[in-house]
């Protein structure tokens, strides 16, 4: 949906390597045209987003055993 709308974003999950995670965070922090950061709850442990204007947490477990 973001691609369709032409909105640039960075993304990582718990499966993303540490180097790719750092790259995504650097992109989000340094590129003014990247306004959205998508991450999983696992990928965001210890994350500091002081440069974000808004932070929206959406909790929607996909596995019933997590509920």
Secondary structure by P-SEA (a helix, b strand, c coil): cccccccccccccccccaaaaaaaaaaaaccccccbbbbccccccccccccccbbbbbbbbcccccc
